[in-house]
Amino acid sequence: MLVKTKVIKDDCRDIVASHDGSRVYWDKERPRIEIEITKVENYERWK
């Protein structure tokens, strides 16, 4: 969704290290997507 809406250019594993889909809530009154972006320290890029 972030690439499709042009928030980020690419979502390959070197840019988006991981995601957590375990927190999925549905708000019928105010549908939206909330994203939290944090920097990952000491992340080894794929070669």
PyMOL Python script that loads the backbone (N, CA, C, O; Angstrom):
from pymol import cmd

cmd.read_pdbstr("""\
ATOM      1  N   MET A   1       0.822  -1.190   0.000  1.00  0.00           N
ATOM      2  CA  MET A   1       0.000   0.000   0.000  1.00  0.00           C
ATOM      3  C   MET A   1       0.870   1.259   0.000  1.00  0.00           C
ATOM      4  O   MET A   1       0.501   2.258  -0.617  1.00  0.00           O
ATOM      5  N   LEU A   2       2.016   1.226   0.681  1.00  0.00           N
ATOM      6  CA  LEU A   2       2.879   2.411   0.728  1.00  0.00           C
ATOM      7  C   LEU A   2       3.467   2.732  -0.639  1.00  0.00           C
ATOM      8  O   LEU A   2       3.621   3.905  -0.980  1.00  0.00           O
ATOM      9  N   VAL A   3       3.795   1.724  -1.420  1.00  0.00           N
ATOM     10  CA  VAL A   3       4.324   1.962  -2.761  1.00  0.00           C
ATOM     11  C   VAL A   3       3.198   2.447  -3.678  1.00  0.00           C
ATOM     12  O   VAL A   3       3.381   3.381  -4.459  1.00  0.00           O
ATOM     13  N   LYS A   4       2.053   1.812  -3.576  1.00  0.00           N
ATOM     14  CA  LYS A   4       0.920   2.173  -4.439  1.00  0.00           C
ATOM     15  C   LYS A   4       0.497   3.628  -4.233  1.00  0.00           C
ATOM     16  O   LYS A   4       0.112   4.299  -5.191  1.00  0.00           O
ATOM     17  N   THR A   5       0.565   4.118  -3.006  1.00  0.00           N
ATOM     18  CA  THR A   5       0.176   5.503  -2.716  1.00  0.00           C
ATOM     19  C   THR A   5       1.359   6.462  -2.803  1.00  0.00           C
ATOM     20  O   THR A   5       1.224   7.650  -2.509  1.00  0.00           O
ATOM     21  N   LYS A   6       2.535   5.938  -3.211  1.00  0.00           N
ATOM     22  CA  LYS A   6       3.752   6.722  -3.422  1.00  0.00           C
ATOM     23  C   LYS A   6       4.301   7.372  -2.147  1.00  0.00           C
ATOM     24  O   LYS A   6       4.904   8.444  -2.193  1.00  0.00           O
ATOM     25  N   VAL A   7       4.080   6.699  -1.007  1.00  0.00           N
ATOM     26  CA  VAL A   7       4.693   7.141   0.247  1.00  0.00           C
ATOM     27  C   VAL A   7       6.166   6.748   0.240  1.00  0.00           C
ATOM     28  O   VAL A   7       7.027   7.525   0.654  1.00  0.00           O
ATOM     29  N   ILE A   8       6.447   5.537  -0.233  1.00  0.00           N
ATOM     30  CA  ILE A   8       7.821   5.086  -0.430  1.00  0.00           C
ATOM     31  C   ILE A   8       7.953   4.583  -1.859  1.00  0.00           C
ATOM     32  O   ILE A   8       6.968   4.189  -2.484  1.00  0.00           O
ATOM     33  N   LYS A   9       9.178   4.599  -2.370  1.00  0.00           N
ATOM     34  CA  LYS A   9       9.418   4.219  -3.769  1.00  0.00           C
ATOM     35  C   LYS A   9       9.425   2.704  -3.955  1.00  0.00           C
ATOM     36  O   LYS A   9       8.933   2.196  -4.963  1.00  0.00           O
ATOM     37  N   ASP A  10       9.981   1.991  -2.988  1.00  0.00           N
ATOM     38  CA  ASP A  10      10.139   0.552  -3.122  1.00  0.00           C
ATOM     39  C   ASP A  10       9.951  -0.082  -1.748  1.00  0.00           C
ATOM     40  O   ASP A  10      10.276   0.530  -0.731  1.00  0.00           O
ATOM     41  N   ASP A  11       9.433  -1.292  -1.714  1.00  0.00           N
ATOM     42  CA  ASP A  11       9.263  -1.980  -0.439  1.00  0.00           C
ATOM     43  C   ASP A  11      10.043  -3.295  -0.397  1.00  0.00           C
ATOM     44  O   ASP A  11       9.633  -4.255   0.256  1.00  0.00           O
ATOM     45  N   CYS A  12      11.178  -3.320  -1.108  1.00  0.00           N
ATOM     46  CA  CYS A  12      12.008  -4.518  -1.066  1.00  0.00           C
ATOM     47  C   CYS A  12      12.561  -4.719   0.342  1.00  0.00           C
ATOM     48  O   CYS A  12      12.504  -3.812   1.172  1.00  0.00           O
ATOM     49  N   ARG A  13      13.086  -5.886   0.602  1.00  0.00           N
ATOM     50  CA  ARG A  13      13.524  -6.221   1.962  1.00  0.00           C
ATOM     51  C   ARG A  13      14.720  -5.394   2.449  1.00  0.00           C
ATOM     52  O   ARG A  13      15.010  -5.386   3.646  1.00  0.00           O
ATOM     53  N   ASP A  14      15.418  -4.698   1.541  1.00  0.00           N
ATOM     54  CA  ASP A  14      16.497  -3.811   1.979  1.00  0.00           C
ATOM     55  C   ASP A  14      15.953  -2.475   2.494  1.00  0.00           C
ATOM     56  O   ASP A  14      16.671  -1.737   3.170  1.00  0.00           O
ATOM     57  N   ILE A  15      14.718  -2.166   2.187  1.00  0.00           N
ATOM     58  CA  ILE A  15      14.108  -0.920   2.650  1.00  0.00           C
ATOM     59  C   ILE A  15      13.117  -1.208   3.768  1.00  0.00           C
ATOM     60  O   ILE A  15      13.131  -0.534   4.798  1.00  0.00           O
ATOM     61  N   VAL A  16      12.268  -2.192   3.577  1.00  0.00           N
ATOM     62  CA  VAL A  16      11.298  -2.590   4.608  1.00  0.00           C
ATOM     63  C   VAL A  16      11.801  -3.912   5.174  1.00  0.00           C
ATOM     64  O   VAL A  16      11.609  -4.971   4.577  1.00  0.00           O
ATOM     65  N   ALA A  17      12.452  -3.837   6.340  1.00  0.00           N
ATOM     66  CA  ALA A  17      13.101  -5.018   6.918  1.00  0.00           C
ATOM     67  C   ALA A  17      12.091  -6.042   7.418  1.00  0.00           C
ATOM     68  O   ALA A  17      12.338  -7.246   7.339  1.00  0.00           O
ATOM     69  N   SER A  18      10.980  -5.586   7.921  1.00  0.00           N
ATOM     70  CA  SER A  18       9.972  -6.517   8.417  1.00  0.00           C
ATOM     71  C   SER A  18       8.643  -5.800   8.565  1.00  0.00           C
ATOM     72  O   SER A  18       8.564  -4.574   8.493  1.00  0.00           O
ATOM     73  N   HIS A  19       7.628  -6.571   8.769  1.00  0.00           N
ATOM     74  CA  HIS A  19       6.312  -6.006   9.045  1.00  0.00           C
ATOM     75  C   HIS A  19       5.606  -6.919  10.033  1.00  0.00           C
ATOM     76  O   HIS A  19       5.895  -8.112  10.132  1.00  0.00           O
ATOM     77  N   ASP A  20       4.703  -6.343  10.736  1.00  0.00           N
ATOM     78  CA  ASP A  20       3.966  -7.099  11.748  1.00  0.00           C
ATOM     79  C   ASP A  20       2.484  -6.957  11.434  1.00  0.00           C
ATOM     80  O   ASP A  20       1.885  -5.916  11.706  1.00  0.00           O
ATOM     81  N   GLY A  21       1.904  -7.977  10.873  1.00  0.00           N
ATOM     82  CA  GLY A  21       0.489  -7.928  10.530  1.00  0.00           C
ATOM     83  C   GLY A  21      -0.405  -8.458  11.627  1.00  0.00           C
ATOM     84  O   GLY A  21      -1.595  -8.680  11.404  1.00  0.00           O
ATOM     85  N   SER A  22       0.149  -8.664  12.811  1.00  0.00           N
ATOM     86  CA  SER A  22      -0.649  -9.250  13.886  1.00  0.00           C
ATOM     87  C   SER A  22      -1.592  -8.245  14.539  1.00  0.00           C
ATOM     88  O   SER A  22      -2.522  -8.635  15.245  1.00  0.00           O
ATOM     89  N   ARG A  23      -1.362  -6.973  14.312  1.00  0.00           N
ATOM     90  CA  ARG A  23      -2.238  -5.960  14.905  1.00  0.00           C
ATOM     91  C   ARG A  23      -3.150  -5.387  13.824  1.00  0.00           C
ATOM     92  O   ARG A  23      -2.885  -4.324  13.263  1.00  0.00           O
ATOM     93  N   VAL A  24      -4.206  -6.100  13.552  1.00  0.00           N
ATOM     94  CA  VAL A  24      -5.153  -5.657  12.531  1.00  0.00           C
ATOM     95  C   VAL A  24      -6.473  -5.343  13.222  1.00  0.00           C
ATOM     96  O   VAL A  24      -7.100  -6.215  13.823  1.00  0.00           O
ATOM     97  N   TYR A  25      -6.877  -4.098  13.127  1.00  0.00           N
ATOM     98  CA  TYR A  25      -8.135  -3.658  13.713  1.00  0.00           C
ATOM     99  C   TYR A  25      -8.998  -3.069  12.606  1.00  0.00           C
ATOM    100  O   TYR A  25      -8.478  -2.588  11.600  1.00  0.00           O
ATOM    101  N   TRP A  26     -10.275  -3.105  12.783  1.00  0.00           N
ATOM    102  CA  TRP A  26     -11.173  -2.556  11.789  1.00  0.00           C
ATOM    103  C   TRP A  26     -12.056  -1.526  12.455  1.00  0.00           C
ATOM    104  O   TRP A  26     -12.776  -1.839  13.403  1.00  0.00           O
ATOM    105  N   ASP A  27     -12.006  -0.305  11.971  1.00  0.00           N
ATOM    106  CA  ASP A  27     -12.804   0.793  12.490  1.00  0.00           C
ATOM    107  C   ASP A  27     -13.808   1.197  11.418  1.00  0.00           C
ATOM    108  O   ASP A  27     -13.463   1.905  10.472  1.00  0.00           O
ATOM    109  N   LYS A  28     -15.037   0.749  11.567  1.00  0.00           N
ATOM    110  CA  LYS A  28     -16.075   1.021  10.584  1.00  0.00           C
ATOM    111  C   LYS A  28     -16.369   2.509  10.437  1.00  0.00           C
ATOM    112  O   LYS A  28     -16.692   2.983   9.348  1.00  0.00           O
ATOM    113  N   GLU A  29     -16.255   3.229  11.527  1.00  0.00           N
ATOM    114  CA  GLU A  29     -16.573   4.660  11.527  1.00  0.00           C
ATOM    115  C   GLU A  29     -15.482   5.504  10.872  1.00  0.00           C
ATOM    116  O   GLU A  29     -15.779   6.497  10.208  1.00  0.00           O
ATOM    117  N   ARG A  30     -14.222   5.112  11.058  1.00  0.00           N
ATOM    118  CA  ARG A  30     -13.090   5.878  10.509  1.00  0.00           C
ATOM    119  C   ARG A  30     -12.084   4.928   9.859  1.00  0.00           C
ATOM    120  O   ARG A  30     -11.004   4.725  10.414  1.00  0.00           O
ATOM    121  N   PRO A  31     -12.400   4.339   8.704  1.00  0.00           N
ATOM    122  CA  PRO A  31     -11.459   3.416   8.062  1.00  0.00           C
ATOM    123  C   PRO A  31     -10.172   4.140   7.673  1.00  0.00           C
ATOM    124  O   PRO A  31     -10.211   5.258   7.160  1.00  0.00           O
ATOM    125  N   ARG A  32      -9.046   3.501   7.919  1.00  0.00           N
ATOM    126  CA  ARG A  32      -7.746   4.122   7.646  1.00  0.00           C
ATOM    127  C   ARG A  32      -6.646   3.067   7.745  1.00  0.00           C
ATOM    128  O   ARG A  32      -6.883   1.935   8.167  1.00  0.00           O
ATOM    129  N   ILE A  33      -5.471   3.456   7.357  1.00  0.00           N
ATOM    130  CA  ILE A  33      -4.267   2.642   7.553  1.00  0.00           C
ATOM    131  C   ILE A  33      -3.316   3.462   8.396  1.00  0.00           C
ATOM    132  O   ILE A  33      -3.006   4.604   8.057  1.00  0.00           O
ATOM    133  N   GLU A  34      -2.854   2.891   9.489  1.00  0.00           N
ATOM    134  CA  GLU A  34      -1.869   3.555  10.353  1.00  0.00           C
ATOM    135  C   GLU A  34      -0.558   2.806  10.232  1.00  0.00           C
ATOM    136  O   GLU A  34      -0.526   1.579  10.327  1.00  0.00           O
ATOM    137  N   ILE A  35       0.519   3.537  10.023  1.00  0.00           N
ATOM    138  CA  ILE A  35       1.837   2.948   9.820  1.00  0.00           C
ATOM    139  C   ILE A  35       2.809   3.548  10.825  1.00  0.00           C
ATOM    140  O   ILE A  35       2.827   4.760  11.038  1.00  0.00           O
ATOM    141  N   GLU A  36       3.605   2.701  11.434  1.00  0.00           N
ATOM    142  CA  GLU A  36       4.679   3.174  12.316  1.00  0.00           C
ATOM    143  C   GLU A  36       5.999   2.768  11.672  1.00  0.00           C
ATOM    144  O   GLU A  36       6.239   1.590  11.409  1.00  0.00           O
ATOM    145  N   ILE A  37       6.843   3.752  11.422  1.00  0.00           N
ATOM    146  CA  ILE A  37       8.134   3.492  10.787  1.00  0.00           C
ATOM    147  C   ILE A  37       9.240   3.749  11.808  1.00  0.00           C
ATOM    148  O   ILE A  37       9.313   4.822  12.406  1.00  0.00           O
ATOM    149  N   THR A  38      10.090   2.758  11.996  1.00  0.00           N
ATOM    150  CA  THR A  38      11.222   2.899  12.914  1.00  0.00           C
ATOM    151  C   THR A  38      12.496   2.439  12.208  1.00  0.00           C
ATOM    152  O   THR A  38      12.471   1.562  11.345  1.00  0.00           O
ATOM    153  N   LYS A  39      13.585   3.044  12.593  1.00  0.00           N
ATOM    154  CA  LYS A  39      14.870   2.676  12.018  1.00  0.00           C
ATOM    155  C   LYS A  39      15.383   1.410  12.698  1.00  0.00           C
ATOM    156  O   LYS A  39      15.331   1.283  13.921  1.00  0.00           O
ATOM    157  N   VAL A  40      15.873   0.487  11.895  1.00  0.00           N
ATOM    158  CA  VAL A  40      16.446  -0.751  12.412  1.00  0.00           C
ATOM    159  C   VAL A  40      17.954  -0.573  12.461  1.00  0.00           C
ATOM    160  O   VAL A  40      18.587  -0.330  11.434  1.00  0.00           O
ATOM    161  N   GLU A  41      18.522  -0.689  13.631  1.00  0.00           N
ATOM    162  CA  GLU A  41      19.966  -0.559  13.807  1.00  0.00           C
ATOM    163  C   GLU A  41      20.654  -1.881  13.487  1.00  0.00           C
ATOM    164  O   GLU A  41      20.101  -2.951  13.743  1.00  0.00           O
ATOM    165  N   ASN A  42      21.841  -1.809  12.936  1.00  0.00           N
ATOM    166  CA  ASN A  42      22.683  -2.981  12.642  1.00  0.00           C
ATOM    167  C   ASN A  42      21.990  -3.989  11.733  1.00  0.00           C
ATOM    168  O   ASN A  42      22.139  -5.197  11.915  1.00  0.00           O
ATOM    169  N   TYR A  43      21.246  -3.504  10.775  1.00  0.00           N
ATOM    170  CA  TYR A  43      20.560  -4.386   9.832  1.00  0.00           C
ATOM    171  C   TYR A  43      21.508  -4.728   8.695  1.00  0.00           C
ATOM    172  O   TYR A  43      22.075  -3.835   8.066  1.00  0.00           O
ATOM    173  N   GLU A  44      21.681  -6.012   8.429  1.00  0.00           N
ATOM    174  CA  GLU A  44      22.546  -6.457   7.333  1.00  0.00           C
ATOM    175  C   GLU A  44      21.721  -6.565   6.066  1.00  0.00           C
ATOM    176  O   GLU A  44      20.770  -7.344   5.997  1.00  0.00           O
ATOM    177  N   ARG A  45      22.091  -5.777   5.060  1.00  0.00           N
ATOM    178  CA  ARG A  45      21.378  -5.814   3.790  1.00  0.00           C
ATOM    179  C   ARG A  45      21.640  -7.136   3.087  1.00  0.00           C
ATOM    180  O   ARG A  45      22.709  -7.727   3.240  1.00  0.00           O
ATOM    181  N   TRP A  46      20.673  -7.593   2.324  1.00  0.00           N
ATOM    182  CA  TRP A  46      20.835  -8.811   1.518  1.00  0.00           C
ATOM    183  C   TRP A  46      21.814  -8.515   0.410  1.00  0.00           C
ATOM    184  O   TRP A  46      21.829  -7.417  -0.145  1.00  0.00           O
ATOM    185  N   LYS A  47      22.619  -9.483   0.096  1.00  0.00           N
ATOM    186  CA  LYS A  47      23.637  -9.299  -0.943  1.00  0.00           C
ATOM    187  C   LYS A  47      23.203  -9.866  -2.259  1.00  0.00           C
ATOM    188  O   LYS A  47      23.946  -9.793  -3.238  1.00  0.00           O
TER     189      LYS A  47
END
""", "prot")
cmd.dss("prot")
cmd.show_as("cartoon", "prot")
cmd.util.cbc("prot")
cmd.orient("prot")
